[in-house]
């Protein structure tokens, strides 16, 4: 019983989401159709492989290489942000965060005196969210909206290039706030990496990326990945954050019931123009930007308002983007005693950018 209590105390976000999910089912209904199984199983597979990279020494090896190319701590954070911004354009924000944030957090264990650990972590998450908005395949909401509205690619890129430009300028400015400490005291001895297992894990990660991008079917490939991991490193299954997976399940149930509420449907039908854009920003804060896109799209033909609203809406609360939740849980695993400080800075940065970008692009909506 003590272990159960400890589990729920250590996973407060999961505990809150579980209570809210049960409450939503009492008001609405419970349906397994609410759950996005691809997201759940993809996240499970990615977490398995990230833990594998940690154990074979690859994360430490990459961290050392990044240190080698960085003259100071600010330049290190800037390099990580560029990797996150560009990586998320092609690999989605979830994959970028799951891949890069553990490397950065591993770096922090080598830089115990580094003052910018919280800001750097927050900016990597922000960069992944903003970078993923550029291409139609960068995140789930863009994939859905691009297909649903049949938006011309040139038109889509013209809208999102402006968002990317403002985002880049904002991120450059925010990196100026990162402490500029020397990295000379860091030991850069060559780290031993198990090349055979690294090659295997890299191949499996490529499979997972193709699954996320809908190139390969998750129903067959994720069980195959899990089977290979079970055969080679079954201890990795103990390292998966099952609390995060349960949080996502609860979250989908809550969103499913919210989406079926008649008063919300009637409210969306009454909106037009800039109101749709504001609805995208607002709903994303409560139910996340992916379900917000699914909820709003059928009630409007204003493509620009929906696309800009739900992409910029990924800023703000932890719930605004599922990638935010992933980033928070990764930070909590590495630094469980610093989550309050992280959340405080996360909120300040995200809401500042939400109001900045949200305000600027409000005037672009027709």
C-alpha positions as CSV (number, residue, x, y, z in Angstrom):
1,X,0.0,0.0,0.0
2,X,2.9,2.3,0.8
3,X,4.3,1.8,-2.7
4,X,1.0,2.6,-4.3
5,X,0.7,5.8,-2.2
6,X,4.3,6.8,-3.1
7,X,3.6,6.2,-6.8
8,X,0.6,8.5,-6.8
9,X,2.5,11.2,-4.7
10,X,5.4,11.1,-7.2
11,X,3.0,11.3,-10.1
12,X,0.7,14.1,-9.1
13,X,-0.2,15.2,-12.6
14,X,-1.2,11.6,-13.4
15,X,-3.3,11.5,-10.2
16,X,-5.1,14.7,-11.0
17,X,-5.8,13.5,-14.6
18,X,-7.1,10.2,-13.3
19,X,-9.6,12.0,-11.0
20,X,-10.7,14.3,-13.8
21,X,-11.1,11.4,-16.2
22,X,-13.3,9.5,-13.8
23,X,-15.3,12.7,-13.2
24,X,-15.7,13.3,-17.0
25,X,-17.0,9.7,-17.4
26,X,-19.6,10.2,-14.7
27,X,-20.9,13.3,-16.5
28,X,-20.4,11.9,-20.0
29,X,-19.4,8.3,-20.8
30,X,-16.4,6.0,-21.0
31,X,-15.3,4.8,-24.4
32,X,-12.1,3.2,-25.6
33,X,-12.6,5.1,-28.9
34,X,-11.5,8.3,-27.1
35,X,-8.0,6.9,-26.7
36,X,-5.4,7.5,-29.4
37,X,-3.6,4.2,-29.3
38,X,-1.0,5.2,-31.8
39,X,0.2,8.0,-29.5
40,X,0.2,5.8,-26.4
41,X,2.1,2.9,-28.0
42,X,4.5,5.2,-30.0
43,X,5.4,7.0,-26.8
44,X,6.0,3.7,-25.1
45,X,8.3,2.5,-27.8
46,X,10.2,5.8,-27.9
47,X,10.7,5.8,-24.1
48,X,12.0,2.2,-24.3
49,X,14.7,3.3,-26.9
50,X,15.7,6.5,-25.1
51,X,16.4,4.5,-22.0
52,X,18.4,2.1,-24.2
53,X,20.5,4.9,-25.5
54,X,21.1,6.0,-22.0
55,X,22.4,2.6,-20.9
56,X,24.7,1.9,-23.8
57,X,26.4,5.3,-23.2
58,X,25.2,7.1,-26.4
59,X,23.6,10.0,-24.6
60,X,26.8,10.8,-22.7
61,X,28.8,10.4,-25.9
62,X,26.6,12.9,-27.8
63,X,26.7,15.2,-24.8
64,X,30.5,15.2,-24.8
65,X,30.5,16.1,-28.5
66,X,28.2,19.0,-28.0
67,X,30.4,20.2,-25.2
68,X,33.4,20.0,-27.5
69,X,31.7,22.3,-30.1
70,X,30.5,24.8,-27.5
71,X,32.7,27.6,-26.2
72,X,30.4,28.4,-23.2
73,X,27.2,27.4,-21.6
74,X,25.1,29.9,-23.5
75,X,26.4,28.6,-26.9
76,X,25.7,25.1,-25.7
77,X,22.0,26.0,-25.0
78,X,21.8,27.8,-28.4
79,X,23.1,24.7,-30.2
80,X,20.5,22.5,-28.4
81,X,17.7,24.9,-29.3
82,X,18.8,25.0,-33.0
83,X,18.8,21.1,-33.0
84,X,15.4,21.1,-31.4
85,X,13.9,23.7,-33.7
86,X,15.2,22.1,-36.9
87,X,14.8,18.5,-35.7
88,X,11.2,19.0,-34.8
89,X,10.4,20.2,-38.4
90,X,11.2,16.7,-39.7
91,X,10.8,14.4,-36.8
92,X,7.8,15.9,-35.0
93,X,8.0,17.8,-31.6
94,X,7.5,14.6,-29.5
95,X,10.4,12.8,-31.1
96,X,12.6,15.9,-31.0
97,X,12.0,16.3,-27.2
98,X,12.3,12.6,-26.4
99,X,15.6,12.5,-28.3
100,X,17.3,15.9,-27.4
101,X,16.1,16.7,-23.9
102,X,17.6,13.6,-22.3
103,X,20.9,14.5,-23.9
104,X,20.7,18.0,-22.5
105,X,19.7,16.7,-19.0
106,X,22.6,14.3,-19.2
107,X,24.8,17.4,-19.9
108,X,23.5,19.0,-16.8
109,X,24.8,16.2,-14.7
110,X,28.2,17.1,-16.1
111,X,27.7,20.8,-15.3
112,X,26.5,20.9,-11.7
113,X,27.3,24.7,-11.4
114,X,25.4,25.7,-14.5
115,X,22.8,28.3,-13.6
116,X,20.7,28.1,-16.8
117,X,19.5,24.5,-16.5
118,X,15.8,25.4,-16.1
119,X,15.7,28.0,-18.9
120,X,17.6,25.8,-21.3
121,X,15.2,22.9,-20.7
122,X,12.2,25.1,-21.2
123,X,13.6,26.6,-24.4
124,X,14.3,23.2,-25.9
125,X,10.7,22.3,-25.4
126,X,9.4,25.6,-26.7
127,X,11.7,25.3,-29.8
128,X,10.4,21.8,-30.5
129,X,6.8,23.0,-30.4
130,X,7.4,26.1,-32.6
131,X,9.7,24.4,-35.1
132,X,7.2,21.5,-35.6
133,X,4.6,24.0,-36.8
134,X,6.5,24.9,-40.0
135,X,5.8,21.8,-42.1
136,X,2.4,20.0,-42.6
137,X,4.1,16.8,-41.2
138,X,5.8,18.4,-38.2
139,X,3.1,17.6,-35.7
140,X,-0.3,15.8,-35.5
141,X,-2.5,18.8,-35.7
142,X,-0.8,20.0,-38.9
143,X,-1.1,16.6,-40.5
144,X,-4.8,16.5,-39.8
145,X,-5.6,20.1,-40.8
146,X,-3.5,20.0,-44.0
147,X,-5.4,16.9,-45.1
148,X,-8.8,18.1,-43.9
149,X,-8.7,21.5,-45.6
150,X,-6.5,20.4,-48.6
151,X,-4.4,23.6,-48.0
152,X,-2.0,24.4,-50.9
153,X,1.5,23.8,-49.6
154,X,2.8,27.2,-50.7
155,X,-0.1,28.9,-48.7
156,X,0.6,26.7,-45.6
157,X,4.3,27.6,-45.7
158,X,3.7,31.3,-46.2
159,X,1.6,31.4,-43.0
160,X,3.9,29.3,-40.9
161,X,7.2,30.9,-42.2
162,X,6.1,34.1,-40.4
163,X,5.5,32.2,-37.2
164,X,8.9,30.6,-37.5
165,X,10.6,33.9,-38.1
166,X,9.0,35.5,-35.0
167,X,9.7,32.4,-33.0
168,X,13.4,32.4,-34.0
169,X,13.8,36.0,-33.1
170,X,12.1,35.4,-29.7
171,X,14.3,32.3,-29.0
172,X,17.5,34.2,-29.8
173,X,16.5,37.0,-27.5
174,X,15.6,34.5,-24.7
175,X,19.0,32.7,-25.0
176,X,20.7,35.9,-24.1
177,X,19.3,35.4,-20.6
178,X,21.2,32.1,-20.3
179,X,24.2,32.3,-18.0
180,X,27.5,32.5,-20.0
181,X,29.7,30.1,-18.0
182,X,33.0,28.5,-19.0
183,X,33.0,24.8,-20.0
184,X,36.7,24.3,-19.6
185,X,36.4,22.5,-16.3
186,X,34.4,19.7,-17.9
187,X,36.1,16.4,-18.4
188,X,35.9,15.4,-22.0
189,X,37.5,11.9,-21.8
190,X,36.3,9.6,-24.6
191,X,33.2,7.7,-23.5
192,X,32.9,4.0,-24.3
193,X,29.8,3.2,-26.4
194,X,28.5,-0.2,-27.2
195,X,28.6,0.1,-31.0
196,X,26.7,-3.1,-31.7
197,X,23.7,-2.2,-29.4
198,X,23.9,1.4,-30.5
199,X,23.4,0.4,-34.1
200,X,20.5,-1.9,-33.2
201,X,18.8,0.9,-31.1
202,X,19.4,3.4,-33.9
203,X,17.7,1.1,-36.4
204,X,14.8,0.6,-34.0
205,X,14.6,4.4,-33.5
206,X,14.4,4.9,-37.3
207,X,11.5,2.4,-37.3
208,X,9.7,4.3,-34.6
209,X,10.2,7.6,-36.4
210,X,8.7,6.1,-39.6
211,X,5.8,4.9,-37.4
212,X,5.2,8.4,-36.0
213,X,5.2,9.7,-39.6
214,X,2.6,7.1,-40.6
215,X,5.0,5.5,-43.1
216,X,4.9,2.2,-41.1
217,X,1.8,0.7,-39.3
218,X,2.1,1.0,-35.5
219,X,0.0,-2.1,-34.9
220,X,2.8,-4.3,-36.2
221,X,6.0,-2.4,-35.8
222,X,5.8,-1.3,-32.2
223,X,5.2,-4.8,-30.9
224,X,8.1,-5.9,-33.1
225,X,10.3,-3.2,-31.6
226,X,9.2,-4.2,-28.0
227,X,10.0,-7.8,-28.8
228,X,13.5,-7.0,-30.0
229,X,14.1,-4.9,-26.8
230,X,12.7,-7.8,-24.7
231,X,15.2,-10.1,-26.3
232,X,18.3,-7.9,-25.9
233,X,17.6,-5.6,-22.9
234,X,14.4,-6.6,-21.0
235,X,15.4,-4.5,-18.0
236,X,14.5,-1.4,-20.1
237,X,10.8,-2.2,-19.6
238,X,11.3,-1.3,-15.9
239,X,12.6,2.2,-16.9
240,X,9.5,3.3,-18.9
241,X,7.4,6.1,-17.3
242,X,4.1,4.2,-17.1
243,X,2.7,7.1,-15.1
244,X,3.1,9.3,-18.1
245,X,1.3,6.7,-20.3
246,X,-1.6,6.6,-17.9
247,X,-1.7,10.4,-17.8
248,X,-2.1,10.4,-21.6
249,X,-4.9,7.8,-21.5
250,X,-6.8,9.8,-18.9
251,X,-6.2,12.9,-20.9
252,X,-7.8,11.4,-24.0
253,X,-10.8,10.3,-22.0
254,X,-11.3,13.8,-20.7
255,X,-10.9,15.4,-24.1
256,X,-13.3,12.8,-25.7
257,X,-16.0,13.8,-23.2
258,X,-15.4,17.5,-23.6
259,X,-15.6,17.1,-27.4
260,X,-19.1,15.5,-27.1
261,X,-20.6,18.3,-25.0
262,X,-23.4,19.9,-27.0
263,X,-22.8,23.4,-25.6
264,X,-19.3,23.4,-26.9
265,X,-20.4,22.4,-30.4
266,X,-23.0,25.1,-30.4
267,X,-20.5,27.6,-29.2
268,X,-18.1,26.8,-32.0
269,X,-20.8,27.0,-34.6
270,X,-21.5,30.6,-33.6
271,X,-17.8,31.8,-34.0
272,X,-16.3,33.4,-37.1
273,X,-13.0,35.0,-38.1
274,X,-10.7,36.1,-35.3
275,X,-13.0,34.4,-32.8
276,X,-12.1,31.0,-34.2
277,X,-8.4,31.9,-33.8
278,X,-8.9,32.8,-30.2
279,X,-10.9,29.6,-29.6
280,X,-7.9,27.7,-31.0
281,X,-5.6,29.4,-28.6
282,X,-7.9,29.0,-25.6
283,X,-9.1,25.4,-26.1
284,X,-5.5,24.3,-26.6
285,X,-4.7,25.5,-23.1
286,X,-7.3,23.2,-21.7
287,X,-7.5,20.1,-24.0
288,X,-4.2,20.4,-25.9
289,X,-3.8,21.7,-29.5
290,X,-4.2,18.3,-31.2
291,X,-7.8,17.6,-30.0
292,X,-8.5,21.3,-30.3
293,X,-7.8,21.1,-34.0
294,X,-10.1,18.0,-34.3
295,X,-12.8,19.8,-32.4
296,X,-12.8,23.2,-34.2
297,X,-12.1,22.2,-37.8
298,X,-15.5,20.8,-38.7
299,X,-17.2,24.1,-37.7
300,X,-15.3,26.6,-39.8
301,X,-13.8,27.0,-43.3
302,X,-11.3,29.6,-42.0
303,X,-8.2,27.5,-42.5
304,X,-5.7,30.2,-41.4
305,X,-7.5,30.9,-38.1
306,X,-7.5,27.2,-37.1
307,X,-4.0,26.4,-38.2
308,X,-2.4,29.5,-36.6
309,X,-4.6,29.2,-33.5
310,X,-3.8,25.6,-32.6
311,X,-0.1,25.9,-33.5
312,X,0.6,29.0,-31.4
313,X,-1.8,27.5,-28.8
314,X,0.9,24.8,-28.1
315,X,2.5,27.5,-26.0
316,X,1.1,28.3,-22.5
317,X,0.1,25.5,-20.1
318,X,1.6,22.1,-19.7
319,X,-1.6,20.7,-21.2
320,X,-1.4,23.0,-24.3
321,X,0.8,20.4,-26.1
322,X,1.4,16.8,-25.4
323,X,5.0,17.5,-26.1
324,X,5.0,19.8,-23.0
325,X,3.9,16.9,-20.8
326,X,6.6,14.7,-22.2
327,X,9.2,17.4,-21.6
328,X,8.0,18.0,-18.0
329,X,8.1,14.3,-17.2
330,X,11.6,13.9,-18.6
331,X,12.8,16.8,-16.4
332,X,11.0,15.3,-13.4
333,X,12.9,12.0,-13.8
334,X,16.3,13.7,-13.9
335,X,15.6,16.4,-11.3
336,X,12.6,15.4,-9.1
337,X,13.4,18.1,-6.5
338,X,13.3,21.0,-8.9
339,X,10.0,20.5,-10.6
340,X,8.4,23.6,-8.9
341,X,11.1,25.9,-10.2
342,X,10.9,24.3,-13.6
343,X,7.1,24.8,-13.8
344,X,7.4,28.4,-12.6
345,X,9.9,29.3,-15.3
346,X,8.1,27.2,-17.9
347,X,4.9,29.1,-17.2
348,X,6.6,32.5,-17.4
349,X,8.3,31.8,-20.7
350,X,5.4,30.0,-22.4
351,X,2.7,32.5,-21.4
352,X,5.0,35.4,-22.4
353,X,5.5,33.9,-25.9
354,X,1.8,32.9,-26.1
355,X,0.7,36.5,-25.6
356,X,3.5,37.8,-27.9
357,X,2.9,35.5,-30.8
358,X,-0.8,35.2,-30.2
359,X,-1.1,39.0,-30.2
360,X,1.0,39.6,-33.3
361,X,-0.8,37.0,-35.4
362,X,-4.3,38.1,-34.2
363,X,-3.9,40.9,-36.7
364,X,-3.1,38.5,-39.6
365,X,-6.4,36.7,-39.3
366,X,-9.0,37.6,-41.9
